């Protein structure tokens, strides 16, 4: 029972990939879906938090881009959204264009 509780608690946490350790974290909810965005320089990693059914996952890639842009204030470079697992809507990375001013 303790192991199940520990697993549930850990699965609710979002940790960035090693390349994003020390990155600035932003949290945002869009259309009822929670995201954690980790920004480091001109790149960001976005992690979807919580469970979604297959049907609910369709809008997630677009929402990920919106989450990054709203939290970082930077523009996501078109077609830069990529995931370590093709078709995965749990995490993705994007390249950013940030206004230096």
Helices and strands as residue ranges (DSSP letters): H 2-11, G 18-20, E 24-30, E 33-40, E 43-49, G 55-57, H 60-72, E 75-76, E 91-97
